[in-house]
Amino acid sequence: MADKCDIGLIGLAVMGENLALNIESRGFRIAVYNRTVSKVDDLLAGRAKGKRFVGCHSLEELVGSLASPRKVMLMVKAGAAVDEFLDKLIPLLSAGDVIIDGGNTHFSETERRTNYVESKGLLYIGTGVSGGEEGALRGPSMMPGGSQEAWPLVRPIFQAIAAKVGPKQETACCEWVGPRGAGHYVKMVHNGIEYGDMQLICEAYWVLKNTLQLTNDELYDVFQQWYQGELNSYLIEITRDIFSVKDDQTGGSLVDLILDTAGAKGTGKWMSQLALDLGVPSTLVTEAVYARCLSAMKEARVRASRVLKGPAGKFQGNRAEFIEQVRQALYASKICSYAQGYVQMQAAAAEHRWPLKFGEIALLWRGGCIIRAVFLERIKEAFDADPKLENLLLAPYFQQAVARAQDAWRNVVMTAVRLGIPVPAFSAALAYYDGYRSERLPANLLQAQRDYFGAHTYNRVDKPGVFHSDWLRLRRTPADRSPLPSGEG
């Protein structure tokens, strides 16, 4: 019916309200509901006045205003609130109707809810929505997963409201990701990579500030130059802008007046925890999470700074060359961060039987989201060339890029260590690269230790099978050993 709405949306906090306005601006009629119904009235009297909105004061009213098959999107706090709304909505809906969760939900909850909602004859979508409140209003990156049959029903709306990229803005940053919790898992990895990107940029800033004593105006110029090249990205752009902002109260640089304690909403931690479950080394996001944890220990750090001393050296070298080396270190580390994220998605896809299209995922992040960058097109090209690519570091473009940056990367890490500047993410990225390219690692000794104290067994390089040794019987005691020579012979 012409007077029925195309979609309903529940939850009118900033993200929900902006997403509703985005949906209406693309030509769709939308019904909205909020548990605090005064927000509905305020929206219709304010930003939505005169637009194709239907304000609802009950879930029954919302469902009754929707065209079939009904589509209801939840933009509520992840967790118990989602389950509460599901229990209230399901009796009001009919077979084939669609419920959509657009919050930052843990993928395992979406797996469970997809099965539950489908058991009731309905369809379910868990979609990642990235880009913050501005992206929600103007075009986010969207990563939907869940009931495959629901995708054709929501695709026209989702792809209309998503960010667009391409020469003619013809490609929507929204495509079906996979079954059950796949969409929310990919969104979580996006957020984990975002953690890593932000930490790497902060370390680049801190190295330049503390080795070369660059002013914020000089840092602005550096980041503007970086933005013009292969580091072109939203995060580099906003970092550049931050260095130009003056405090309206003191006239000083605002960034220098911000307390150095960082918050987190949990998705980075989820990625790190799930990486451990899968046995994959997502070290960049883990170090980024720990860096935020350490930043939060402000009072302890202040006390420690009065007692613990570090090196007193100063930077010696060519300033312009070192700035370029930091740029190369940042790019190489970024490559490792994305490589780790993709390895984790590959492992998760195998574990949960998700047919993820890894090149297409890179395009979902090309616009609208926080990690949007020209760099992502290179990832799409890598997976187009080899859909079974084992690691991004093995793709020719990335392999060559890291090879070019390697000397600079190592020098930046060594300089930071020598001068006592913490660079946990730069260091973790380099250690990952060196570990991944090593045919042999010292885990042979580790396995010997495990077998010695716990009879955990080991494998051999020269014959198949599982082995255990009686280390106590085979060992040589100190009494059996000849003393070292005491001097020159």
Secondary structure, 3 states (H helix, E strand, C coil): CCCCECEEEECCCHHHHHHHHHHHHCCCCEEEECCCCHHHHHHHHCCCCCCCEEECCCHHHHHHCECCCCEEEECCCCCHHHHHHHHHHHHHCCCCCEEEECCCCCHHHHHHHHHHHHHCCCEEEEEEEECHHHHHHHCCEEEEEECHHHHHHHHHHHHHHCCEECCCCCEECECCCEECCHHHHHHHHHHHHHHHHHHHHHHHHHHHHHHCCCCHHHHHHHHHHHHCCCCCEHHHHHHHHHCCCECCCCCCEHHHHCCCCCCCCCHHHHHHHHHHHHCCCCHHHHHHHHHHHHHHCHHHHHHHHCCCCCCCCCCCCCHHHHHHHHHHHHHHHHHHHHHHHHHHHHHHHHHHCCCCCHHHHHHHCCCCCCCCECHHHHHHHHHHHCCCCCCHHHCHHHHHHHHHHHHHHHHHHHHHHHHCCCCHHHHHHHHHHHHHCCCCCCHHHHHHHHHHHHCCCECCCCCCCCECCCHHHHCCCHHHCCCCCCCCC
